[in-house]
Amino acid sequence: MKSLLPVLFLSFVCACNQTGDKTNKLSVVDVAKDYQPKEICLQDIADVEYLPIATSDSMLVSNSYGSVSDEGIAIRGAKVGEILLFDRQGQKLQGRISKRGQGPEEYNSIVYSIVDWQRKEVFIADYTSMKVYDFSGKYLRTLINTDIMKIHVCDFNPDYLLCSYDKEGSEEPYHPYFVMSKDNGTTDTLSIEILRFIASNRKIVWDDGHTSDAYGFLPHIFRCTDKIWLTNVALDTIFAIHPDQTLEPVMIPLHAPTTDEEAPLLFFRGMNDRYAWVSRAPRHVKVKLSDMAANLEKEEKLYMYDRNTNEWFEPLYRNRDINNRDMSPKFINISAAPYGYGLIQLNAMDLVEAYGKNQIVDEKLKKFASRLQEEDNPVLMILKFKK
């Protein structure tokens, strides 16, 4: 295992040299350490904007998170297999895709979707393919015809998607990252090499007592709507990847998983100029099949880092605009907003109840809540983090 160190160091130095004038501070995290809880008032760390999503019989959305960009808001519709595209104010519908079915130009479900607001195209992945539609829902083309669960895909630049794949169990170096043309699906492998496959090792305990081995899910890519990080744990480093394919190292675990077989794995949850979020994946996990089926698996804690003070802590978020701790958010969605922003979704039913109990303090939010019905679309709370 010691023979890996020179290669890793050389790769790290080369990556640092590729960053040019980019001078993001490199953060180090002890993934094995438990950090103390700390109450965080959202208004102390971010400027807050509330956006109600317009409601009508033809514009009902589900409870699943959407995404916000400068160009608009994309969110799942209340109808199964539907995606609604609103303007940035959440009031006007710009597009609708609803092509769920079994035909060659349809998808049988939505595993995830990617919206390209400039091309006015939506890339929808079901379990066996990725198809492309325009904002009116018209089928345009199929890019992928394979098991979509074996690859990670995200928007990279105007012409390409960024993809990666797992080579499960491999002890040899391989190149997991590649770009795919949005026009015709042709691919080009990137020169980024990992030395071997690393994952969280899971033992599944069946009802009759026998066990089976599995790998725990760890993403290769994390992105917000306009920035991407490479998060494969076998890189020993979290890299920001820029549209010109240069790499910028931004975070490393204190104990590298390639050299420490027992080190927990760093699960990167996003960052901006001031803060970063991570959790961890234990290297070895034993879980009952019945607990998996009932969603009773232990959830690892989320930790937050203040890059100005070098302080790590477990955040307990409080919203000063609502005097009801039961409505305090559990987490901030960093991946569904542009770099430097976060997103929290407030259900109309909760806001109607809080308004009725005179628990809403912010005047603008109070005005929005006074007009809501319990069945209405949610209000989005958009955070612009202070530097």
PyMOL commands that set and color helices and strands:
alter all, ss='L'
color gray80, all
select helices_A, chain A and resi 4-18+42-45+148-150+233-235+289-293+325-327+348-356+363-370
alter helices_A, ss='H'
color red, helices_A
select strands_A, chain A and resi 27-29+37-41+46-52+67-68+73-76+82-86+93-98+112-116+121-125+130-134+139-144+151-155+160-165+177-181+187-189+200-205+211-216+221-224+227-230+238-241+247-253+265-271+275-281+284-288+303-306+311-318+341-346+379-385
alter strands_A, ss='S'
color yellow, strands_A
deselect
rebuild
show_as cartoon
